[in-house]
Amino acid sequence: MHGSALPRLLQRFRIPLALVLGLGAAAAALLTSEEGQLETALALRVNADIAAGDRLSSAVVEEVPVDAAAVPQGYSADIEQVLGQQVAVPLPAGSLIHPNQLVGPGLLAGQDPGTVAVPVRPADPAMIGLLTPGQRVDVLVSSDSPERGSSSALVATAAPVLWTPKDESKNWLPAGGEAGSVVILAVNLDTAESIAQATQEGRLHLSLRSAQVSGAEAGAAESSDASAGGTR
């Protein structure tokens, strides 16, 4: 008697049971989806390769959702704030844009009028790991030619370091990217021109200056180097 009653009950309430089981499965799937979903935030990235010194335009900058944990506190994804700004380092396509990668007033704050920020790619990348912003470096160029043999010349003296590459989590650049081999220095326009010319002539080398160099000494030395660079 009891054995035959259970199948009849199941047959009678099969539709309500199916609805209950279906709703339960849907709720479980929804909860699992919500638990596995990451919190996202908007960030800016470039959709094409950008060379150091290029200006950002609306054609290459776009908003993308990223993991909120990867966005620094206070980060702004306002495209209007970056349009027209120059990048201090090369940005491969797909790189997120961080304010520290832009050459702007913040990077040159406190520098003398007429100072510009220039990227320098030293021949010995290991030197970059020894540098921190605020230190001063000399820039030398070396070259080899059949006519003159090996030669070297001083291009800039006691140039302040404005920026050095960070690890990937802070730099927002792919590991091994070109930005990892570049430092940003503050120099005057004449010295910047000399560095650009030296880049075409040979290999650049950085040497760390003593912390005791005064601002007046550095300015005088830089002016002297700029004058020398203009006559090269």
N, C-alpha and C positions, 0 to 999 in steps of 0.2 A: 504493500500500500504506500508506504513512505517512499520506496524506491521509484515508484511510477509518478509520484507527485512532484519531485524535484525537476524532472525534465519538462513537465507541464508548466511549472512556474517560470523556468528559464525561457520557455517558448513564449509565454505570455508577456514577460517583461524584457524581451530581447532588445527591443528598440530603445527603451529608456536606459538600459544598461550600456548599450553601444554609445549612446550620447554621452553618458557620464564618463566612460572610458576614453572617448575621443577628446572631451574637454580636458580631462586630466593629462593626457599626452601632450595636448597643445600648450597647457600651462607649464608643464615641465620643460618643453622645448624653449618656450619664451624665457623662462628663468635661466636656463643654461646659456642662451644667447646673450642675455643681459650681463651675466657674470663674466663671460669671456670677451665682452666688448671693451676696448680700450677707450679711455677718455681722450679726446682729440682737441687740438687747437689749431688755428690758422697760422701759417708761416709763409714767407715769401721765398721763391726759388727762381733760378734762371733756367730757361728751356733751351739755351744754346751756349756754346763755349764763349766765355768772355775773357779777353786779355787784360792784364794789369794796366790800369790807366784808362780803360774804356769807360764810357758813361752808360748808365743803365737807362733803358727806354721801356716803354709800355709793351714793345714787341717781344722783349726777352724776359720780362718779369711776370710771374703769375702767383696767385694764392693757392696754397695746397693745405689739406688737413694733415697734421702729423701727430704723433704721440705727444700729449700735453707735457709729459715728464721731460721731453727733450727741448722744450721751449724755455729760455731763460726768463727769470722774473722781470717784468717790466717790458718784455719784448713787444714791439708793435708790428702788426702785419698790414699797416697802412701803406699801400703802394705809392701814394703821392709823396711820402716822406723819403723815398729812395730814388724816385725818378730824377734823372739828370745828375746824380752823384757818380763820382768816379770810384772804381774798385781799386783797392791797394794791392790785390793779389789776383792771379788768374783763377777764374771760377769755371770748372768743367760743367757741362750741361747736366742739370739735375741737382746742382749744389744749392743748399739753402743759404739765404743771404743773412749774414750776421752783421750788426753795426760795426764791429771791430774790423770787418773786411773792407770798409769804405774809407776813402780818403776825404775827411771832412773837417770842419772847424774843431771838433773835439780832439782829433788827432794832433792838431797843431796848436792847441790851446797853450798860451804862455810863451810861444815862440816869437822871435822878433818879426816885425813887419817885413814882408817879402820872402819869408821862409816857405819852402815847398817840401812836400813829402815825396821821396823817391824810393822805388823798390830797387834793391841790390841783390843780385844772385851771386854769392861768393863761389869761387872755384872749390873751396873746401867746405862742404855743407856741415861738417862736424863743428865748425866754429859757431854756427848758429845756436847750437845747444848750450853754449857758454854765455850767451847774451840774454839780457833782460832789458825791457824799456827803461830809459833813463841813463844807461851807460853810454860812454862815448867811444867811438872807434875811428881809426884811420883807414882810409880806402886807398889801396895801391893797385896798379895795373901791371901785369907782367906779360911779355910777349916774346916769341921766338921768330926770327927771320934770318934768311941766308945772308942778307946784307949786314945786319947789325948784331946778329947772334941773339943771346938772351939779354933782355933789358927789363927794367922796372921803373916805375915813376909814381910819385905820390899824387893822388887825385884829390883827396879831401882829408882834412885833419880835424880830429875831435868832433866828429859829427854825432849828434845825439841819436840814440836808437829810439824810435817811436813805437815800433811794433815788432814782435817776434811770433812765429807760428806756435800755436798751442797743440795739445793732443786733439785727436779727432772729435771727442765729445764736446770740447769747448770751441773748436775751430769750425765745426759743421762742414768739413771738407773730407772727401774720401781719403782713406789712408794711402800714403805714398803720392799724394797729389803734388803738383808743381808748387803750390803755396808753401809746402814744407821746406823749400829751399830758398826762400826769399825773406829778407828783412827790410823794414821801412826806416829810412834815415831822414833827418831834417837838415836841409842844406839851403843855401841861397840859390838864386836862379843860375848864376854863372857856374857854380860848382855842380849843379844838376846837369847842366849842359856838358861839362867836362866828364861827368860820370857816364852820360849817355854815349859820348864819343869813345871813352875808354872801353865801354862794353863791346864796341865794334872792333876795337884794335887788339884786345887780348883778354886775359883772365883777370877777374877782380879778386882781391884778397882783403880780408878785414883783420885788423889787429886791435886788440883792446887797449884803450888808453887808461892812464892812471886816474883815479877818482879825484885827485887833487887839482886837475885842470880847472881853472876859473873860467867863468863865462866870458870875461874880457879877453883872456888868452885864446880861448877857443874861437871867438869872433875874429880876432886879429889873424889867427892862423888860417881860418877858413877864407878870409878875404885874400890873404896871400896866395893860397892854393887856387882860388878862383882866378886871380890875375894870371897865375902861371898857366892854368888850364886854358885861358883865353888866347894865349900865345902859342899854343901847341900846334 
